[in-house]
Amino acid sequence: MIWNQSKWNQAFWAAGANNNNPHKTMTQDLLNLDLTDADWTAVDAALDTLETKLGANLLDLTPAQRKQLTKMGDKSEAFCRQALVVGRQNAAKLPTDTAADLTAEEGDLSSLDKLRPRLTRIISLSEKAGDSEVALGSDIMVFSLTLYGILKALGAGAGLDNLKAQIGVRFARGPKAAKPAAQKP
């Protein structure tokens, strides 16, 4: 789903810009996440697979552990890759333990290269899911505010007093706290 600024602007400004239909309420529809139950089941199965195949093999570091690690940044990655290449070219000259460690680190590099494109996809999907959650919540909130205004305008009677009271809790305000008097030095 792609953000449609034009659609958002139309929805947002509909109440003020379109006075030709006085019965039209201000609503927005930024996202219609129309997945079937079968789609949700497939999504859950895919997440189960990710958690089983990938998640079970990933680390969950504490902030303290993460802070203590020596990190390989963008600039140091080229150095590390070159060190492994040169190490492999000179493996016969290396101590036995270092040669074994070299093989293990080449495996880590291969794993990193396989993880990164998938991590990029997961992050992108997570960001889209977060944005979609915000958009759906916004759609609901805008409609609910409009609905509350309509119900409030209907006034007493119409069997809505109890519902209006429940909805009105959202807007209940307590008394404003008195400002402390300024002290003179």
C-alpha positions as CSV (number, residue, x, y, z in Angstrom):
1,M,0.0,0.0,0.0
2,I,1.4,3.4,-1.0
3,W,0.7,6.6,0.9
4,N,-1.6,8.7,-1.3
5,Q,-1.2,12.3,-0.3
6,S,-3.9,13.4,-2.7
7,K,-6.4,11.0,-1.2
8,W,-5.4,12.1,2.3
9,N,-5.9,15.7,1.4
10,Q,-9.3,15.1,-0.1
11,A,-10.4,13.1,2.9
12,F,-9.0,15.7,5.4
13,W,-10.4,18.7,3.7
14,A,-13.7,17.2,2.6
15,A,-15.8,18.8,5.3
16,G,-14.7,22.3,4.7
17,A,-14.2,22.2,0.9
18,N,-17.3,20.4,-0.1
19,N,-20.3,22.2,1.3
20,N,-22.6,21.0,-1.5
21,N,-23.7,18.1,0.5
22,P,-24.6,19.2,4.1
23,H,-25.2,15.6,5.2
24,K,-21.7,14.5,4.3
25,T,-19.6,13.8,7.4
26,M,-15.8,14.4,7.5
27,T,-14.2,11.0,7.2
28,Q,-10.9,9.8,5.9
29,D,-10.0,6.4,4.5
30,L,-6.2,6.3,4.3
31,L,-6.1,2.5,4.3
32,N,-8.5,-0.3,3.7
33,L,-6.6,-3.4,4.8
34,D,-9.0,-5.9,3.2
35,L,-7.4,-9.2,3.9
36,T,-9.4,-12.4,4.0
37,D,-9.2,-14.8,7.0
38,A,-7.3,-17.1,4.7
39,D,-4.8,-14.2,4.0
40,W,-4.3,-13.7,7.8
41,T,-3.8,-17.4,8.2
42,A,-1.1,-17.4,5.5
43,V,0.5,-14.3,7.2
44,D,0.5,-16.1,10.5
45,A,2.0,-19.2,8.9
46,A,4.7,-17.1,7.3
47,L,5.5,-15.4,10.7
48,D,5.6,-18.9,12.3
49,T,8.1,-20.0,9.7
50,L,10.2,-16.9,10.3
51,E,10.2,-17.3,14.0
52,T,11.0,-21.0,13.7
53,K,13.7,-20.9,11.0
54,L,15.2,-17.5,11.6
55,G,14.2,-16.4,15.1
56,A,15.4,-19.5,16.8
57,N,18.9,-18.9,15.5
58,L,19.1,-15.2,16.2
59,L,20.5,-13.5,19.3
60,D,18.6,-11.3,21.7
61,L,21.3,-9.1,23.3
62,T,20.7,-7.0,26.3
63,P,21.6,-3.3,25.9
64,A,24.7,-3.9,28.1
65,Q,25.9,-6.8,25.9
66,R,25.3,-4.7,22.8
67,K,27.3,-1.8,24.2
68,Q,30.3,-4.0,25.0
69,L,30.6,-5.5,21.6
70,T,33.2,-4.3,19.1
71,K,31.1,-3.3,16.1
72,M,31.9,-3.6,12.4
73,G,30.7,-0.4,10.8
74,D,30.6,0.5,7.1
75,K,34.2,1.7,7.0
76,S,35.6,-1.2,9.0
77,E,33.7,-3.8,6.9
78,A,35.9,-3.3,3.9
79,F,38.9,-3.9,6.2
80,C,37.4,-7.1,7.7
81,R,36.5,-8.5,4.3
82,Q,40.1,-7.8,3.0
83,A,41.6,-9.3,6.2
84,L,39.6,-12.6,5.6
85,V,40.7,-12.7,1.9
86,V,44.4,-12.1,2.8
87,G,44.1,-14.6,5.7
88,R,42.7,-17.3,3.3
89,Q,45.5,-16.6,0.8
90,N,48.0,-17.2,3.7
91,A,46.1,-19.9,5.6
92,A,49.1,-22.3,5.4
93,K,51.2,-19.8,7.3
94,L,48.7,-19.3,10.1
95,P,48.6,-21.1,13.4
96,T,46.2,-24.1,13.4
97,D,43.7,-22.4,15.8
98,T,43.8,-19.2,13.8
99,A,43.2,-21.1,10.5
100,A,40.1,-22.8,12.1
101,D,38.9,-19.4,13.4
102,L,39.3,-18.0,9.9
103,T,37.0,-20.7,8.5
104,A,34.4,-19.9,11.2
105,E,34.6,-16.2,10.5
106,E,34.3,-16.8,6.7
107,G,31.1,-18.6,7.6
108,D,29.9,-15.6,9.7
109,L,30.6,-13.3,6.8
110,S,28.6,-15.6,4.5
111,S,25.7,-15.6,7.1
112,L,25.9,-11.8,7.4
113,D,25.6,-11.5,3.6
114,K,22.6,-13.8,3.6
115,L,20.9,-12.1,6.6
116,R,21.2,-8.4,5.4
117,P,18.8,-8.5,2.4
118,R,16.3,-10.4,4.4
119,L,16.7,-8.0,7.3
120,T,16.1,-5.1,4.9
121,R,12.9,-6.6,3.8
122,I,11.7,-7.3,7.4
123,I,12.5,-3.8,8.5
124,S,10.7,-2.4,5.4
125,L,7.7,-4.6,6.2
126,S,7.7,-3.6,9.8
127,E,7.8,0.1,9.0
128,K,4.9,-0.3,6.6
129,A,2.9,-2.3,9.2
130,G,3.6,0.4,11.8
131,D,2.5,3.1,9.4
132,S,-0.6,1.1,8.5
133,E,-1.4,0.7,12.2
134,V,-1.2,4.5,12.6
135,A,-3.3,5.1,9.5
136,L,-6.0,2.7,10.5
137,G,-6.1,4.2,14.0
138,S,-6.4,7.7,12.5
139,D,-9.2,6.6,10.2
140,I,-11.1,5.2,13.2
141,M,-10.3,8.3,15.4
142,V,-11.4,10.8,12.7
143,F,-14.7,8.9,12.2
144,S,-15.3,8.5,15.9
145,L,-14.8,12.3,16.5
146,T,-17.2,13.0,13.7
147,L,-19.7,10.5,15.1
148,Y,-19.4,11.9,18.6
149,G,-20.1,15.4,17.2
150,I,-23.2,14.1,15.5
151,L,-24.4,12.3,18.5
152,K,-23.8,15.3,20.7
153,A,-25.7,17.5,18.2
154,L,-28.7,15.1,18.4
155,G,-29.1,16.2,22.0
156,A,-31.1,14.6,24.8
157,G,-33.5,11.8,23.9
158,A,-33.2,9.6,20.9
159,G,-32.0,6.9,23.3
160,L,-28.4,8.0,23.0
161,D,-27.8,9.6,26.4
162,N,-26.0,6.6,27.9
163,L,-23.9,6.1,24.8
164,K,-23.0,9.8,24.7
165,A,-22.0,9.7,28.4
166,Q,-19.6,6.8,27.7
167,I,-18.1,8.4,24.7
168,G,-17.9,11.8,26.5
169,V,-15.4,10.3,29.0
170,R,-12.8,10.7,26.3
171,F,-13.2,14.4,26.5
172,A,-13.8,14.8,30.2
173,R,-11.6,17.5,31.7
174,G,-10.8,18.1,35.3
175,P,-10.4,21.5,36.7
176,K,-7.3,23.3,35.6
177,A,-4.6,23.4,38.2
178,A,-4.0,26.8,39.7
179,K,-0.7,28.3,38.7
180,P,1.7,28.8,41.6
181,A,2.1,32.5,42.5
182,A,5.4,33.9,41.4
183,Q,7.7,34.5,44.3
184,K,9.5,37.8,44.6
185,P,13.2,37.6,45.5
